[in-house]
Amino acid sequence: MAVLINKTVISVQELKVPRESGQKVVATNRKARHDYHIEDVFEAGIVLTGTEVKSLRAGRASLVDGFASVENGEAWLENVHIPEYLQGTWNNHSTRRKRKLLMHRSEIYKLSGKIKESGFTLIPLSLYFKDGKAKVELALAKGKREYDKRQTLKEQQDRREADRAMSTKGKDW
């Protein structure tokens, strides 16, 4: 079907505008960057039920204990807590169920090879809506040792102190 606008024929598909545009972050895993060395970052879609989507749109999720795994050529997100939808009925979802990730087969094979290799794990960094679709940002990461964490904190404190010194240097009190 076509529509005539200002003597120009435009198809109906061209007139469709996505319901949502942009990116709305639902949850982030701030502790992940503290506990892991991030090697690579991937974006994946998530297979969700209706009540899970409604709960996420309300801004309720936790990525704290979450991780991803690869089984039989499929990627799965595990231990991510999406609470039950408050207005849901008997049809509500379980809060910590396994959720399938939607990724290209080549990405999944690449990740499974790295995970099997040595000490790498897949952790979720953030959960968000991108143009109305639920997405998760996954990181291929290696766990930090305790002394690495202390060293990182020391570097951050030194950087903050240097920035403060530079910002107050030009001011005469």
N, C-alpha and C positions, 0 to 999 in steps of 0.2 A: 504494500500500500504506500502511496506517495501523497505528499501534501504540497500544495502550491503556496509559496510565501514570496511576495515581491517578485513575481514572475520567475521564480526559481523553484524547481522541483526538488524536494528534500524527502528522503525516505524516513520512515517512522523510527528506525534504529538510530539515525543520526540525531533525532530529537530527544532520545532518552538521555537523561542526566542521572548519574548515580545518586542514590538517596543520601549517601554520606560521602564526603570527600575529606581528605587529609588523614591525620593519624591521631588517635586518642589512646593514650597509654592507660592500661587498667592496673597493671602491677609490675614492679621491678624487683630484681633480686640484687640489692645493694651489697650484700655480704659476699656475693660471688666474686667480685673483683678483688676483694680482700683475701679470700681463701684460695683463689686459683690464679695461675698464669694463663691468660687468654691467648690462644694461638690463632684461632680463626673464628669467624662469626657467620652464621647462616640464618636465613629466614625460612620459616615453614608455616604452612597453613595447618589448622587443627580441625579434626572432625568432632563436632559438638552436637549435643541434643538441644532442643528448644529451651528447656529450663536453664541449661548451662549458659546459653547465649544471653538470656534475660538477666541472670545473676551477674555475668561479666559486664553487661551494659550498666548495671547498677554500681559497678566499680568494686566488686567484691571478689578477690582472689589472693592466693598466697603461693609464692614460688620457692619458699624457704628450703624445703627438703626435696624439691623436684629434681629429676634427672631424666635423660632420654636414653633409650636403648634401641639396638637394631636386632630384630629377630625375623628370620626367614625372608630377608629382603625388604622388610617393612620397618619404618621408624615409629617408635612409641614413646609417648610422654607419660611418665609415671610419678606418683606422689605429689602432684600439683593439687592444691586444695581449692576447689571452687565450691563454696557453700551452697546449700540447697536454696532454691528460689522461694522467697517467703510466701508468695501467692500461689505456689505450685500445689498440685493435688497429689494423689497417689502416684501420678505419673512422674514425680520428681526423680532426679538422678542421684547416684551415690557420689559422695564428695571427693574421694580420692581414687577414682577408677582410672584404668589405663586409657589413654586417648591416642588415637592414631594421628600421626603427622603426615602432612601432604608435602612431599619433596620429589624432585626429579630422581630417577633411578641412579643416574651417575653420581649425584651428590650422596645418596644413601650408600653406594658402594665405596665411595671415597671415605666417608665417615666410618663405616664398619671396618675398613682396613686400618685406619688410624687408631680406632678404639682397641682392636685386637693387638696392635703393635706394641705399645708400652705405656702404661700409666695414664693414658688419655681418657677423659670422660666427657659426656655431653651434658651441659647444664643450661637451664633456661635463664636468660638474662632479663627479658621483659616479655610481657603479654600485652597485646594492643590490638586495636581495630584499625585496619588500613583500608580506606574506601569501603567500609561496611563489612569487611571480611576479618575474622579473627585470625591473628598471626602470633607466632612466638619467635623470639630471637634466641637462637641456640648458640652456645659457644663451645668450641672444641678446646678443652682446658686440661691443664695438669695441676694437681694439688700442690700448694705451697707448703714448705716446712715452716716450723714455728719461727726460726731465726729469719726467714725470708719476710714473714709478716712484720716482725719487729723492725727490720731494715726498711721496709716500705713505709711504715708509720714514721720512722725517724726522718726519712727523706721528705715526706709531706710536711712535717713540722718545720724542718729547715727551710723549705721553700716558702712556707707561710711567713716565717720570721723575716726572711729576706725581703719578701713583698711588703711587709709592714714597715720595715726599715726604709725601703725605697720610697714608700708613700708618705712617710712622716719626715723624710729628709728635706724636702723643699718647703715645709711649713715651719714658720717661726711662731712658737708659742709664747 
